[in-house]
Amino acid sequence: MKKVLSFITFITLFNCNSAAQKKESSEKETFAITKTEAEWKEQLTAEQYYILREAGTERPFSSPLNKNYKKGVYHCAACNTPLFKSEHKFDSGTGWPSFDREIEGNVAYGTDTKIGYTRDEEHCATCGGHLGHVFNDGPRATTGKRHCINGDALIFVATEE
């Protein structure tokens, strides 16, 4: 009987989920720029809408911005917020534009578990548009980060040489 009681106590303790484990925020994150889904669909191309509003991913090597080596700033395609500088861009070989750092304060982060494991998701801090993900396999000589960004989430604004 003692063994059965110990077993039940053990199972109960390790199978209970605390409130912290079940925590789901009922508060929706708010952004400076908010629009209805219809307004976003009217403003964005189908590809941009899929990525920015539905957290989609473009095919690797499909964005012309992947091999863009001009000087300038990469802005959010939805709200024109400057997100990444060209001097922080590098060729990661993954098929998506990659940067070793963001423009501080303009990129926000969340957690993405859609594919079965946890990834750090990036979105525009102004409009909430999904940009891509950040990984810890970037250039060690700089930040060690690889901001892997969908080209369709970006607009490149060239600066004068």
C-alpha positions in Angstrom: 0.0 0.0 0.0 2.9 2.3 0.8 4.4 1.8 -2.6 1.1 2.5 -4.3 0.6 5.7 -2.4 4.2 6.8 -3.2 3.7 6.0 -6.8 0.4 8.0 -7.0 2.1 11.0 -5.2 5.1 10.8 -7.6 2.8 10.7 -10.7 0.6 13.6 -9.3 3.6 15.8 -8.6 5.3 15.4 -12.0 2.2 15.5 -14.1 0.7 18.6 -12.8 1.2 21.7 -14.9 1.6 25.0 -13.0 -0.2 28.1 -14.0 3.1 29.4 -15.4 3.3 26.5 -17.8 -0.2 27.0 -19.0 0.1 30.8 -19.3 -1.4 32.1 -22.4 -1.5 35.8 -22.7 -5.0 37.1 -23.2 -3.5 40.5 -23.9 -2.8 41.1 -27.6 0.4 43.0 -28.4 -0.4 46.4 -29.7 1.6 48.3 -32.3 1.8 52.0 -33.4 0.5 51.1 -36.8 -2.6 48.9 -36.9 -4.9 48.1 -39.8 -7.6 45.6 -40.6 -6.7 42.5 -42.5 -8.6 44.0 -45.5 -6.5 47.1 -45.3 -3.3 45.1 -45.2 -4.5 43.0 -48.2 -5.1 46.1 -50.2 -1.7 47.6 -49.4 0.6 44.5 -49.7 1.2 42.1 -52.5 0.0 38.6 -52.0 3.6 37.4 -51.1 4.1 40.3 -48.7 0.8 39.6 -47.0 1.6 35.9 -46.7 4.9 36.7 -45.0 4.2 39.8 -43.0 0.6 39.1 -41.8 0.5 35.2 -41.9 4.0 34.5 -40.7 4.9 32.7 -43.9 8.3 32.0 -45.4 9.4 32.6 -48.9 11.3 30.0 -50.9 15.1 30.2 -50.3 17.1 32.0 -53.0 14.0 33.6 -54.5 14.5 37.2 -53.2 16.6 39.6 -55.2 17.6 41.2 -51.9 19.5 38.1 -51.0 22.4 39.1 -53.3 22.0 42.8 -53.0 25.3 44.4 -52.0 24.5 48.1 -52.4 24.7 50.5 -49.5 21.5 51.5 -47.8 18.9 50.5 -45.3 16.3 47.7 -45.4 12.9 48.9 -44.3 9.7 47.1 -43.3 7.6 46.5 -46.5 4.4 47.2 -44.5 5.2 50.4 -42.6 8.6 51.6 -43.9 10.3 51.4 -40.5 14.1 51.1 -41.0 15.1 47.6 -39.7 18.6 46.6 -40.9 21.6 48.4 -42.3 23.5 47.1 -45.4 26.9 47.2 -43.5 25.5 44.5 -41.2 24.4 42.2 -44.0 26.3 39.1 -44.9 26.0 36.1 -47.2 24.9 33.2 -44.9 24.5 30.8 -47.8 20.9 30.0 -46.6 19.1 31.7 -49.4 17.6 34.6 -47.3 18.9 38.0 -46.6 20.9 37.8 -43.4 22.2 40.4 -41.0 24.3 40.2 -37.8 22.3 42.9 -36.0 19.1 44.9 -36.3 18.5 48.6 -35.9 17.9 48.7 -32.1 14.4 49.3 -31.0 12.8 48.7 -34.5 12.7 44.9 -34.3 10.7 43.0 -31.7 11.0 39.3 -30.8 8.6 36.5 -29.9 8.6 32.7 -29.8 7.6 30.5 -32.7 6.9 26.8 -32.1 5.0 26.1 -35.4 7.4 23.5 -36.7 7.8 21.4 -33.6 10.7 23.2 -31.9 11.2 26.7 -30.5 12.7 29.5 -32.6 13.1 33.2 -31.9 10.8 35.0 -34.3 11.4 38.6 -35.4 8.7 41.1 -36.2 8.6 44.8 -36.9 8.2 46.7 -33.7 6.0 49.4 -35.4 3.4 47.3 -37.2 4.0 43.7 -36.0 4.8 42.3 -39.4 6.6 39.0 -39.4 10.1 39.3 -40.7 11.9 36.0 -40.1 13.9 34.4 -37.3 17.2 35.0 -35.5 19.7 32.2 -34.8 23.0 31.9 -32.9 25.0 30.8 -35.9 26.1 34.1 -37.3 29.6 35.5 -37.7 31.5 35.1 -34.5 33.7 38.1 -35.3 30.7 40.3 -34.8 27.5 39.5 -32.8 27.3 35.7 -33.4 23.7 36.3 -34.6 22.1 35.5 -37.9 18.9 37.5 -38.5 17.4 35.4 -41.3 14.8 37.7 -43.0 12.3 37.1 -45.7 13.2 39.5 -48.6 9.5 40.1 -49.3 9.2 41.6 -45.8 11.7 44.2 -46.8 12.1 47.3 -49.0 15.7 48.4 -49.8 16.4 52.1 -49.7 19.7 52.9 -51.2 22.0 55.6 -49.9 24.3 57.7 -52.0 27.9 56.3 -52.3 
